[in-house]
Amino acid sequence: MNEASTEARWYVVHTYSGYENKVKTSLEKAIENRGMSHYFFDIQIPTEMVVEQDGDKTREFEDKVFPSYVLIKMIMSDESWHVVRNIRGVTGFVGPGSKPIPLSDAEVAALGFGLNENAPAEAATVKLAFEVGDTVKIEGGLLEGSTAVVEEISADRTKVRVTASMFGRNTSIELDIKDVKRA
């Protein structure tokens, strides 16, 4: 590392899989114990709300947008670099060799945080328990209890087109997401 930068920038740190929260907690403790809060301004693990739908059952949970990565807004110096690099679970900064490269303002804006903390939260992402090509069970309508193969899922994730056997022939029908469950 060379001399300290005077401007806080966002850096990306790679971690072991599943260690993101441990790295964040350990880093916060290390910063507090060493009295280095003047170097570190924010630590983020980007997440999004996901709604998983399987038939009429829905489950809402928070999912990591970039698994195995933690974003840190910090002033880069030999001392701050050393603190981050020696946290258990950190494999290194993102950048060539051991030289961390900060995110550009455009990259930070594209991630949706850091520049406008007062921005409204985005709507939850809808994730279905099945995808195109999967076999599903029909839970409502004329073919209730039948199995079908998913052909297409609507862009708004409210309808699904399936192929089911009706009177010995394969028939393509459109159903509401709530009427279809993973087989």
N, C-alpha and C positions, 0 to 999 in steps of 0.2 A: 504494500500500500504506500501511497505517497501522502503529501500533506492533506490536512483536513479540508473538506469543502465547507463553506459557511452556509450553504442552502440545504434545507431539508428536502429530500427527494424520496420517491417510493422505490424500494428495492424488493426483489422477489427472492425468497429463500426456499430451497428444496429441502423437504423433510422425509423421514421414513414414512411409509404408508400408515395412516392411522395415528400419527404423532402430532398432527397439526395443533390440537388443543393443548397438549403437554408442552410443546415448544413455546406456544404463546404464553402459557402460565409461567414456565421456567424463565423465559426472557423477561417478563414483567417483574418477577422476583429479583433477578440478577440486576436489572436496571435500578430498582429501588435499593437493594443492598449496596450497590457500588456508587449510589448517588449520581447516576448518569442520565437523569430525566431531561437534561438540557440537550442531549443528543438524539433522544427518541421521542417521537410525537404521536405515533399511532401504530397499532399492530392489528391487522385484519386477516380473517379467514373468510373469504367471500363465500356466502351461502345464498340459497334461494329456497323459497317455500315450494314444495312439491305436493300435489294432491294426487294420490294413487287411487284409481277407481277400478273396482272389480265387481261387475254387476251392480247391485244397489249399495254395496259397501264402499265407503270412501275412507281414506286414511291420509291425514295431512302430516308432513314432516319436513324438517329442514335438511337440505342436502348440500354438500360442498360443491361449489362450482369448479374449483381447481383442486382436486384431491392431491395431497402431498406437497402443497405449496402454501406459504404464509407470506403476506405482503407487509412490509415494514416501512413506515415513513420515518426517515432518520437522516442525521447529518453524518456522512461517511468520514471516518477517521481511522487511524490504526487501532485506537482503543475501542471504538464502537464496533468495528469489523471483528476484532478479537472476541468481544463479548458475545456477539451473535454466533460466530463460528464455533465457539466452545460450548454451546448449549446442546445437551444430550438430545439426539434425534435429528439434528441439523446435518445435512450432508454437504451443504455449500450454498453460495449465492448463485443466482442465474447470471451467467456471463462467461466469456472465454477464460479458461484457466481459473485462477483465483481472483480475477479482476471483476468485481460486481459492476453491472451496467444498470443505471437507473431507468425506470420507465419514463417514456416521454409524456408530456401533458395530454397528448391525444390518446395514448394508451390508457392513461388513468381515467380520462373522460369516458372512453369506451367501456371500461369496467364498471362505471356508474357510481364511483365513490371518490372521496378525496377532494374534489373541487367544489361540489355542491352538496353539503351535508343536509340541507333542508329540502332536498328533492323528495317527492312522494315515493313511497314504496311501490314496487311493481306488483302486478297480480301474480298469484301463484301459478306455477307451471303444472299442467295436468299431465300426469303419467298414467298410462293404462297398464293393467296387469297382463296384457297380451299385445301382440303386434301382428302385422300382415304375415300370413302363412301359418299362424297358430290355430290349433283346434280349440273351439270354444263351445260352451253349453248355452243354449237359448233358454232364457228364464222367463220370457213373456211372449204373448201373441199366439198365433195359430200353431207355431212349431215348438211350443214350450216343451222342454225336456229333450229336444233333439240336439245333436251335435252338428257343428258347421265349421267351415274353414274361413278365416278372415281374409277377404280380398282387398279391402280398402278401408281406411279410417279417415273421416272428414277432417279438414284442416282445423276446425274449431273443436274437434274431439268430442262432439255430441252425438254423432251418428257413425254407424259401422255397416259396411256392405259385406255380407257373408254368402257363401255357397253352401246350401243345405240340400239334402235329398228329400224330394217331395214326390210321392207317387212313383218312386223308382227313377226319377229324373233329377239331375242336379239343377237347382234353381237358385238364382242370385236374388237376394232380398236385402233391403235396407232396414236396420233396426236402430233404436235408441241405445246408447252405450249402457244404460242401466238394465237393459234387457239381455245383456250378454255377459257371461262370466267365464273366466279361464276354466278349461276342462281339466 
